């Protein structure tokens, strides 16, 4: 008699094989793409300022790897290997909190840029249109002083006529910044 077992569909080993086949198969190319994305995310972490880096939720091992990479010379082979190591650490973790924190930083930066452009546009509108631009601005920001805006408008016009240094131009921007900047 033989010691070999014949597997039947009722055997538990067969159930394991079926479970393995039902898992989603991922191609080697896809794995490489994911690896490259994690390395890129790791490099973004390294390039963050220390203050921004503190806002990113990282465990001790990942934080240590990032700090080591920050101390390395970027032109050396060790830096490239450290990036790969950080990518590996990120692949082994749930990166959702890290991605959310990075997205929040990016969004914050975009918001700041948008506010800056709005202030520049308001300054140019006041210079070009005068009272026609001041009125809508006062409706949006009632704490601004109409007299101060008109005064700065006149000073900028005089500066431009005389080709003088743009002192009032800068002052107008600072005034707008003080009142329009998001908290």
Secondary structure, 3 states (H helix, E strand, C coil): CCCCCCCCCCCHHHHHHHHHHHCCCCCHHHHHHHHHHHHHHHHHHHHCCHHHHCCCCCCHHHHHHHHHHHHCCCCCHHHHHHHHHHHHHHHCCCCHHHHHHHHHHHHHHHHHHHHHHHHHHHHHHHHHHCHHHHHHHHHHCCCCCHHHHHHHHHHHHHHHHHCCCCHHHHHHHHHHHHHHCCC
